[in-house]
């Protein structure tokens, strides 16, 4: 797992370990990035299924409830099969775009 910082965005890149291990690590490290928007890049993982993506549901709901974005990047899954509570996009650029739009929406709510 690689953690990168880009302004107020934490980018988590996963290349080897299982999704379940990644989710456990992210939960353990949550205080480190809880005030940032988060992008979880799963593009380096060869096989990603719906069950893998759903593992992020609790973490995503917690983060989004705190008014921060949580976006998963994977081009190996059918977006139509993803639960509506999760935001999954096929490219890193689209993840940045989603965060930008969500930040604008949050600013308008104030």
PyMOL commands that set and color helices and strands:
alter all, ss='L'
color gray80, all
select helices_A, chain A and resi 19-28+30-33+50-54+57-65+79-81+92-109
alter helices_A, ss='H'
color red, helices_A
select strands_A, chain A and resi 2-6+9-13+37-41+70-73+87-89
alter strands_A, ss='S'
color yellow, strands_A
deselect
rebuild
show_as cartoon
